[in-house]
């Protein structure tokens, strides 16, 4: 995967383009004594969706970090409920970790790469959402559009 400014990768014929970014922190993470409410990922989605107009290009596929089973599934439910209008009605959710295990910090770039490869095969112009959470407070998401 080559990441760079759009002007720098024109010659490389990119598969996809990152169109939005959100970064946040969950105060009630797994090791915290504070209540876990899913606010961190919700804040990430708010940054992500409010920084771009996705009304004409709703999310078709989500690449999710669901390695902690119900813990992150609950976390995903909070922002999805608040921002479900940003997704097509029958969006697809992918959870590749069930095939290769927990990659830790490498998971985000791997999911972005998988989304770029998948989008280039048959989804020209489709919008993908990739999100990841750590056991501690870090949360993040990007949107990717097939080039």
C-alpha positions, 0 to 999 in steps of 0.5 A: 500500500502506498499512501500519499497526497493525490498529486504524488500518486497520480502516476501510480493509478491508485485503487482508492482514495481516503476521503475522510478521517476521524480520530477519538478516544473512549474514556470508558475503555476496557481498562478504565473505571469510567462507564463504557458508553461508546462515545469515543467511536461516536465522536470519531463518526461525527468528525468523519461524517461532518467533515465531508458530504456523503449524502450522495455517496452513502457507505456501501461496505464497512470493514470493522474491528470486531475482535473483542466480540460483543465489546466492540459490537456494542460500541459499533451499535452506538454510532451506527444508530446515530448515523445510520442515514449515512449508510445504504439500506443493505450495506455489507459489514466485513470482519476479516479478523475472523480469518487472520486473527488480531493484528494489533496496530497493523489492523487499520492499514490492512483493513484499508488495503482490503477495502481498496482491493475489494472496491477496485474489483467491482465497486467503482465510486462506492464508499467504504468505511473502515473503523478500529478500536483499541483495548485502551482509549484510541479509536479511529475511522476513515472513508475510502472511495474506489478510484 
